[in-house]
Amino acid sequence: MKSIVWLRNDLRLTDHQPLKAAAETGEVLPVYCFDPRHFSKTRYGFPKTDSLRAQFLIESVEDLRNRIRENGGELIVRCGKPEEILQGIVLETGAGQLLYHGEVTQEEKDVEARVEESLEIPFKRYWDNTMYHRDDLPFSLFSIPDVFTQFRKKTENQSLVREPVNVPAKFKTPDEVEPGKIPAIQDLGLEPAEPDGRAVLQFKGGESAAWERLNHYFFEADKLRDYKFTRNGLLGADYSSKFSPWLAHGCISARSIHAEVEKYETDVHENVSTYWMKFELIWRDYFRFSAVKYGSQIFKLGGIQEKVLDKEKDHDIFERWASGTTGIPFVDANMRELNATGYMSNRGRQNAASFLAQNLNFDWRRGAAWFESKLIDYDVCSNWGNWAYNATVGHDPRNRYFNIINQAQKYDKKGEYVRLWIPELKNLPSEFVHQPWKMTPDQQKLYETEIGRDYPEPMIDLEKSYEEIKARD
């Protein structure tokens, strides 16, 4: 039998059940579609997928094609809507079944429905995008606890992580099918982005790069040993694992990472940091399972708590946040890093999201959409789940917010991160680098940095905004 394997956020060979099942039943037709809907404009006017994420995707598809060719097959690449492309391939090849990994959020599920409606062959969905399989949870997806700790403890105690599956060493793709050209960034309507030398890591898409990164972080540099204590860093390649871009595109699976953590614990060392790597993967699972439970509610202004909110929507306010010109250095540095590299630390994401949603009292969904556009590690469930969490409409019912200055002074004590991304403040001592507006005119002259000319005045009074946040509770 000829089987089509429809690829989306699962650009790998290792731990890929649809590919394995297809190879065991006959010829395999792996297909990836560059869906034009992914490269259109959002309702806010900016690209749904911007250049840096698109480039990482292209590299991931290129690497997958090379790996499939090494295994005797071919990756079929097309530009177009999957419901149209896959129908054509069925007619061309006489394929007898469609296999794919099911997604959980509305846009993706809508495309799945269109694909299934367009085909007259059997199809089968698989679930491989979490560490814990949905069938192995100690509760149904529609009754998972609304508190993460309750979910984590019960799942850890009562569920096991399955072993990754291996793809057969060889599989065959019918010769009569044209492989198709992988588009360049310009073919997607985007302009190439120049690499920024300040980036924490020069990320490269693909399964090969994912495994290189894992082997470096776990076994060559032995950084997993200290992960829990360094993961909130801001500068350098190895303060955290940085697996997220490859996880988001499915270049490596959460199960594969879990298996390698277990190997590390057996062969090298087991401590709180090795557990913490698994802990973070459980958080990733939780957001995906929550998306199943709550559906489109996770994209609503009031979130899963269905709060009735009145939020700021002024375009100029958003532009200052998005461009890194708020006048709050720690926020601006993180936003500039995101825009230049497609990446931002977890600590930065929490503070940037909290500032927009809480201090500016802005419609958080526009911030989530900006992250979707810019982040090379955009994952729909984790991104929107984390934003809702910081907007206090997600899984944490408390009136949560971050004290931006305290966070800056704790995680960027010397101001090195801020000075890297905001060269206008390079001359400032640690005393003022996070609060430059506190300088007197004489001090501004001394440090050759005039606030309001060289760097913006803060767009809000932070302390006053904290009082307003507390008053909303």
C-alpha positions as CSV (number, residue, x, y, z in Angstrom):
1,M,0.0,0.0,0.0
2,K,1.1,3.6,-0.7
3,S,0.7,5.8,2.4
4,I,0.8,9.6,2.5
5,V,2.4,10.9,5.7
6,W,1.3,14.6,6.1
7,L,4.0,16.5,8.0
8,R,3.5,19.7,9.9
9,N,5.1,20.4,13.3
10,D,6.8,17.0,13.3
11,L,9.8,17.5,11.0
12,R,11.9,14.5,12.1
13,L,12.5,10.8,11.5
14,T,13.2,9.6,15.1
15,D,10.1,9.0,17.2
16,H,7.6,9.4,14.4
17,Q,4.8,6.9,14.5
18,P,3.1,7.8,11.2
19,L,6.3,7.4,9.3
20,K,7.0,4.1,11.0
21,A,3.5,2.7,10.4
22,A,3.7,3.8,6.7
23,A,7.1,2.2,6.2
24,E,5.8,-1.1,7.6
25,T,2.8,-1.2,5.2
26,G,4.5,-0.3,1.9
27,E,5.7,2.7,0.0
28,V,5.8,6.1,1.8
29,L,4.9,9.5,0.5
30,P,6.0,12.1,3.1
31,V,4.5,15.5,2.2
32,Y,5.1,18.9,3.6
33,C,3.0,21.9,2.4
34,F,4.0,25.5,2.8
35,D,0.5,26.7,3.5
36,P,0.1,30.3,2.3
37,R,-2.2,31.0,5.3
38,H,0.8,30.7,7.5
39,F,2.5,33.6,5.7
40,S,-0.5,36.0,5.5
41,K,-1.0,39.0,7.7
42,T,-2.6,38.8,11.1
43,R,-5.7,40.9,11.9
44,Y,-3.2,43.4,13.5
45,G,-1.4,44.0,10.2
46,F,2.0,42.2,10.7
47,P,3.1,38.8,9.3
48,K,1.7,35.7,10.9
49,T,5.1,34.1,10.4
50,D,8.0,36.6,10.1
51,S,11.4,36.0,8.4
52,L,13.4,34.5,11.2
53,R,10.8,31.8,12.0
54,A,10.2,31.1,8.3
55,Q,14.0,30.7,7.8
56,F,14.2,28.2,10.6
57,L,11.3,26.3,9.1
58,I,12.9,26.2,5.7
59,E,16.1,24.8,7.2
60,S,14.1,22.2,9.1
61,V,12.4,21.0,5.9
62,E,15.7,20.9,4.0
63,D,17.3,18.8,6.7
64,L,14.3,16.4,6.8
65,R,14.6,16.0,3.1
66,N,18.2,15.1,3.4
67,R,17.6,12.6,6.1
68,I,14.7,11.0,4.3
69,R,16.9,10.6,1.2
70,E,19.6,9.0,3.3
71,N,17.0,6.4,4.3
72,G,16.0,5.7,0.7
73,G,12.9,7.9,0.4
74,E,12.0,11.4,-0.7
75,L,10.2,14.3,0.9
76,I,7.5,15.8,-1.3
77,V,7.3,19.6,-0.9
78,R,4.6,21.7,-2.2
79,C,3.4,25.3,-1.8
80,G,-0.3,25.5,-1.3
81,K,-3.2,24.5,0.9
82,P,-2.9,21.0,2.2
83,E,-6.5,20.1,1.4
84,E,-5.8,20.8,-2.3
85,I,-2.2,19.5,-2.4
86,L,-3.0,16.2,-0.7
87,Q,-6.0,15.5,-2.9
88,G,-3.9,16.0,-6.0
89,I,-1.2,13.6,-4.7
90,V,-3.9,10.9,-4.0
91,L,-5.1,11.2,-7.5
92,E,-1.6,11.2,-8.9
93,T,-0.3,8.2,-7.0
94,G,-3.3,6.1,-6.0
95,A,-2.3,6.3,-2.3
96,G,-4.5,4.2,-0.1
97,Q,-4.3,6.0,3.3
98,L,-3.3,9.2,5.0
99,L,-1.4,9.2,8.3
100,Y,-0.6,12.3,10.4
101,H,-0.1,13.8,13.8
102,G,-3.2,15.5,15.0
103,E,-3.1,19.0,16.4
104,V,-5.3,20.5,19.1
105,T,-6.0,24.2,18.3
106,Q,-8.7,25.6,16.1
107,E,-6.9,26.7,13.0
108,E,-5.0,23.5,12.7
109,K,-8.0,21.4,13.4
110,D,-10.0,23.3,10.7
111,V,-7.3,22.4,8.2
112,E,-7.4,18.8,9.2
113,A,-11.2,18.8,8.7
114,R,-10.8,20.2,5.2
115,V,-8.2,17.6,4.3
116,E,-10.3,14.8,5.6
117,E,-13.3,16.1,3.7
118,S,-11.4,16.4,0.5
119,L,-10.1,12.8,0.5
120,E,-11.9,9.5,-0.1
121,I,-9.2,7.3,1.5
122,P,-8.9,6.2,5.1
123,F,-6.9,8.4,7.5
124,K,-5.5,8.0,10.9
125,R,-4.4,10.6,13.5
126,Y,-1.5,10.0,15.9
127,W,-0.6,11.7,19.1
128,D,3.2,12.1,19.6
129,N,3.6,15.8,20.4
130,T,3.7,15.5,24.2
131,M,6.0,13.8,26.6
132,Y,3.2,11.9,28.2
133,H,0.8,10.2,25.8
134,R,-2.8,11.4,26.2
135,D,-4.0,7.8,26.7
136,D,-1.6,7.4,29.6
137,L,-2.9,10.2,31.7
138,P,-4.6,9.4,35.0
139,F,-7.6,11.5,34.0
140,S,-9.4,12.4,30.8
141,L,-8.3,15.5,28.9
142,F,-11.6,17.2,29.6
143,S,-11.1,16.8,33.4
144,I,-7.4,17.6,33.8
145,P,-6.9,19.8,37.0
146,D,-6.9,23.5,36.5
147,V,-3.9,23.8,38.8
148,F,-0.6,22.7,37.3
149,T,0.8,21.3,40.5
150,Q,-2.1,18.9,40.9
151,F,-1.7,17.8,37.3
152,R,2.0,17.3,37.6
153,K,2.0,15.3,40.9
154,K,-0.8,12.9,39.8
155,T,0.7,12.4,36.4
156,E,4.2,11.8,37.7
157,N,2.9,9.3,40.2
158,Q,0.6,7.4,38.0
159,S,1.9,7.7,34.4
160,L,4.9,6.5,32.5
161,V,6.6,8.2,29.5
162,R,6.7,5.9,26.5
163,E,9.9,5.0,24.8
164,P,10.6,6.8,21.5
165,V,9.9,4.7,18.4
166,N,12.5,4.2,15.7
167,V,11.9,4.6,12.0
168,P,13.0,1.6,9.9
169,A,16.4,2.1,8.4
170,K,15.1,2.2,4.9
171,F,11.8,3.1,3.2
172,K,10.8,3.8,-0.4
173,T,8.9,6.7,-2.1
174,P,7.3,6.0,-5.5
175,D,9.6,7.3,-8.2
176,E,6.9,8.9,-10.3
177,V,6.2,11.7,-7.9
178,E,8.0,15.0,-8.5
179,P,9.8,16.0,-5.2
180,G,9.2,19.7,-5.6
181,K,11.3,22.7,-4.7
182,I,11.8,24.0,-1.2
183,P,10.9,27.7,-1.4
184,A,13.3,30.4,-0.6
185,I,12.4,33.0,2.0
186,Q,11.5,35.5,-0.8
187,D,9.0,32.9,-2.3
188,L,7.0,33.2,0.9
189,G,6.7,37.0,0.5
190,L,9.3,37.8,3.1
191,E,12.7,39.5,3.2
192,P,15.8,37.6,4.4
193,A,17.0,38.6,7.9
194,E,20.7,39.1,8.5
195,P,22.1,37.1,11.5
196,D,22.8,39.3,14.5
197,G,26.1,38.6,16.1
198,R,24.7,39.4,19.6
199,A,22.4,36.3,19.4
200,V,22.8,33.8,22.3
201,L,23.0,31.1,19.7
202,Q,23.0,30.9,15.9
203,F,20.0,28.6,15.7
204,K,19.8,26.3,12.7
205,G,16.6,24.4,11.9
206,G,16.4,20.6,11.5
207,E,16.6,17.3,13.3
208,S,20.4,17.1,12.8
209,A,21.0,20.4,14.5
210,A,18.6,19.4,17.3
211,W,20.5,16.3,18.2
212,E,23.8,18.2,17.9
213,R,22.5,20.7,20.4
214,L,21.3,18.0,22.8
215,N,24.6,16.1,22.7
216,H,26.5,19.4,23.3
217,Y,24.3,20.5,26.2
218,F,24.0,17.1,27.9
219,F,27.1,15.2,27.2
220,E,29.9,17.4,25.7
221,A,29.5,20.6,27.8
222,D,27.8,18.8,30.7
223,K,25.4,21.8,31.2
224,L,22.4,19.7,32.2
225,R,24.1,19.3,35.6
226,D,23.4,22.9,36.5
227,Y,20.3,23.6,34.4
228,K,18.0,24.5,37.3
229,F,20.4,27.2,38.6
230,T,21.3,28.8,35.3
231,R,18.1,28.5,33.3
232,N,17.1,32.1,34.1
233,G,20.1,33.6,32.5
234,L,20.1,36.2,29.7
235,L,23.5,36.0,28.1
236,G,25.4,33.2,26.4
237,A,24.5,29.9,24.6
238,D,24.4,27.5,27.5
239,Y,22.5,29.1,30.4
240,S,19.6,27.0,29.3
241,S,19.0,24.1,26.9
242,K,17.4,26.2,24.2
243,F,15.7,23.1,22.8
244,S,12.5,25.0,22.2
245,P,12.9,26.0,18.5
246,W,13.4,22.3,17.6
247,L,10.6,21.1,19.9
248,A,8.3,23.7,18.3
249,H,8.9,22.4,14.8
250,G,9.0,18.8,15.9
251,C,12.7,18.4,14.9
252,I,13.0,16.4,18.1
253,S,10.3,15.0,20.3
254,A,9.7,15.6,24.0
255,R,9.9,11.8,24.5
256,S,13.4,11.7,22.9
257,I,14.6,14.4,25.2
258,H,13.1,12.6,28.2
259,A,14.9,9.4,27.1
260,E,18.2,11.3,26.9
261,V,17.7,12.8,30.3
262,E,17.2,9.3,31.7
263,K,20.4,8.2,29.9
264,Y,22.3,11.1,31.4
265,E,21.0,10.2,34.8
266,T,22.2,6.6,34.4
267,D,25.5,7.3,32.8
268,V,26.6,10.7,34.1
269,H,24.7,12.3,37.0
270,E,21.2,12.6,38.5
271,N,20.2,15.6,40.5
272,V,17.5,18.3,40.8
273,S,18.5,19.8,37.5
274,T,17.9,16.6,35.6
275,Y,14.4,16.5,37.2
276,W,13.9,20.1,36.3
277,M,14.3,19.4,32.6
278,K,11.5,16.9,32.9
279,F,9.5,19.3,34.9
280,E,9.6,21.9,32.2
281,L,8.5,19.4,29.6
282,I,5.5,18.6,31.8
283,W,4.6,22.3,31.7
284,R,4.7,22.0,27.9
285,D,2.4,19.0,28.0
286,Y,0.0,20.8,30.4
287,F,-0.5,23.7,28.0
288,R,-1.3,21.4,25.1
289,F,-3.7,19.3,27.2
290,S,-5.3,22.5,28.4
291,A,-5.9,23.6,24.8
292,V,-7.8,20.4,24.3
293,K,-9.9,20.9,27.3
294,Y,-10.8,24.6,26.7
295,G,-10.6,24.8,22.9
296,S,-10.9,28.4,21.5
297,Q,-11.4,29.8,24.9
298,I,-7.6,30.1,25.3
299,F,-7.6,32.8,22.6
300,K,-10.3,34.9,24.1
301,L,-9.6,38.2,26.0
302,G,-11.0,36.8,29.2
303,G,-9.3,33.5,28.8
304,I,-10.3,30.2,30.4
305,Q,-11.5,32.2,33.4
306,E,-14.0,34.1,31.1
307,K,-13.2,37.4,32.8
308,V,-15.0,40.5,31.6
309,L,-12.1,42.9,30.8
310,D,-11.7,46.4,29.4
311,K,-8.2,46.6,27.9
312,E,-6.2,49.3,26.2
313,K,-5.9,49.0,22.4
314,D,-4.1,52.1,21.4
315,H,-1.8,51.3,18.4
316,D,1.0,53.7,19.5
317,I,1.2,52.1,22.9
318,F,1.7,48.7,21.3
319,E,4.2,50.0,18.9
320,R,6.4,51.3,21.7
321,W,6.3,47.9,23.4
322,A,6.9,45.9,20.2
323,S,9.8,48.1,19.0
324,G,11.6,48.2,22.4
325,T,11.2,51.9,23.0
326,T,9.1,52.0,26.2
327,G,11.8,53.7,28.2
328,I,12.0,50.7,30.6
329,P,15.4,49.2,29.7
330,F,14.8,45.6,30.8
331,V,11.6,45.4,28.7
332,D,13.2,47.2,25.8
333,A,16.3,45.0,25.7
334,N,14.3,41.9,25.6
335,M,12.0,43.1,22.9
336,R,15.0,44.2,20.8
337,E,16.6,40.8,21.2
338,L,13.4,39.2,20.0
339,N,13.1,41.4,17.0
340,A,16.7,40.9,16.0
341,T,17.2,37.2,16.6
342,G,13.7,35.5,17.0
343,Y,14.6,34.4,20.5
344,M,14.1,35.7,24.0
345,S,14.9,34.0,27.4
346,N,12.0,32.7,29.4
347,R,12.7,35.3,32.0
348,G,12.5,38.0,29.4
349,R,9.2,36.6,28.0
350,Q,7.6,36.7,31.4
351,N,8.6,40.3,32.1
352,A,7.7,41.5,28.6
353,A,4.3,39.9,28.7
354,S,3.6,41.1,32.2
355,F,4.5,44.7,31.3
356,L,2.2,44.7,28.3
357,A,-0.8,42.9,29.9
358,Q,-0.5,44.3,33.4
359,N,1.5,47.5,33.6
360,L,0.1,48.9,30.3
361,N,-3.2,47.1,30.8
362,F,-3.2,46.2,27.1
363,D,-5.1,43.6,25.1
364,W,-2.6,40.7,25.7
365,R,-3.7,38.9,22.6
366,R,-1.9,41.3,20.3
367,G,1.3,40.6,22.3
368,A,0.8,36.9,21.9
369,A,0.3,37.4,18.1
370,W,3.6,39.5,18.0
371,F,5.4,36.6,19.7
372,E,3.8,34.2,17.2
373,S,5.2,36.3,14.4
374,K,8.7,36.8,15.7
375,L,9.6,33.7,17.8
376,I,11.5,30.9,16.1
377,D,10.2,28.6,18.8
378,Y,6.6,29.6,18.5
379,D,4.4,26.9,19.9
380,V,0.7,27.7,19.8
381,C,-0.2,26.1,23.1
382,S,2.8,27.2,25.1
383,N,2.7,30.7,23.7
384,W,-0.9,31.5,24.3
385,G,-1.0,29.5,27.6
386,N,1.9,31.6,28.9
387,W,0.5,34.8,27.8
388,A,-2.9,34.0,29.4
389,Y,-1.0,33.1,32.6
390,N,0.7,36.5,32.7
391,A,-2.5,38.3,31.8
392,T,-4.2,36.5,34.8
393,V,-6.8,34.9,32.6
394,G,-5.1,31.5,32.4
395,H,-4.4,28.7,34.9
396,D,-3.2,30.9,37.7
397,P,-6.1,32.8,39.3
398,R,-4.0,35.2,41.3
399,N,-3.5,38.8,40.3
400,R,0.0,38.0,39.1
401,Y,2.5,40.6,37.9
402,F,6.3,41.1,37.8
403,N,8.1,43.9,39.4
404,I,10.2,44.9,36.4
405,I,13.0,46.7,38.2
406,N,13.4,44.0,40.8
407,Q,13.6,41.4,38.1
408,A,16.2,43.4,36.2
409,Q,18.4,43.9,39.2
410,K,18.1,40.3,40.1
411,Y,18.8,38.7,36.7
412,D,21.0,41.5,35.1
413,K,22.8,42.8,38.2
414,K,25.6,44.5,36.3
415,G,23.4,45.7,33.4
416,E,25.4,43.7,30.9
417,Y,22.4,42.4,29.1
418,V,20.7,45.9,28.8
419,R,23.9,47.5,27.6
420,L,24.3,44.8,24.9
421,W,20.9,45.4,23.4
422,I,20.5,49.1,24.2
423,P,23.9,50.7,23.2
424,E,22.4,54.1,24.0
425,L,22.9,53.2,27.6
426,K,26.4,51.7,27.3
427,N,28.0,54.5,29.4
428,L,25.6,54.1,32.3
429,P,26.8,52.6,35.6
430,S,24.9,49.8,37.2
431,E,23.2,52.3,39.5
432,F,21.3,53.8,36.6
433,V,21.3,51.3,33.8
434,H,17.9,49.9,34.8
435,Q,16.4,53.2,35.8
436,P,18.1,55.9,33.7
437,W,15.3,58.4,34.4
438,K,16.6,58.8,37.9
439,M,19.7,60.5,36.7
440,T,19.9,64.3,37.3
441,P,20.7,66.5,34.3
442,D,24.3,66.8,35.5
443,Q,24.6,63.0,35.7
444,Q,23.1,62.7,32.2
445,K,25.7,65.1,30.9
446,L,28.4,63.2,32.8
447,Y,27.4,59.8,31.2
448,E,26.7,61.4,27.8
449,T,23.1,60.0,27.8
450,E,20.3,62.5,27.7
451,I,16.9,60.9,28.5
452,G,14.3,62.0,26.0
453,R,16.9,62.4,23.3
454,D,19.3,59.5,23.4
455,Y,16.8,57.1,25.1
456,P,13.1,57.6,25.6
457,E,11.4,58.8,28.8
458,P,9.5,55.9,30.4
459,M,6.1,55.7,28.9
460,I,4.5,55.1,32.3
461,D,5.3,55.5,36.0
462,L,6.0,51.9,37.1
463,E,5.2,52.4,40.7
464,K,1.9,54.0,39.9
465,S,1.1,51.1,37.5
466,Y,1.6,48.6,40.3
467,E,-0.9,50.3,42.5
468,E,-3.4,50.3,39.6
469,I,-2.8,46.5,39.1
470,K,-3.5,45.9,42.8
471,A,-6.6,47.9,42.6
472,R,-8.0,45.7,39.8
473,D,-8.0,42.6,42.0
